[in-house]
């Protein structure tokens, strides 16, 4: 879980001119947890597919 300071920095960035060219994205402020979950789901799906082929 992110700290309030990390979330505040993301909000300040999005409200600044530095983010003026950013459109249509999701900015995750979760210390990389979304990436870890995505990789785990992909690995689980690959393992299930391999088992299904072996049966």
Secondary structure, DSSP 8 states (H G I E B T S, - for coil): ---HHHHHHHHHHHTSGGGTT--S-----STTHHHHHHHHHHHHHHHHHHHHHH-
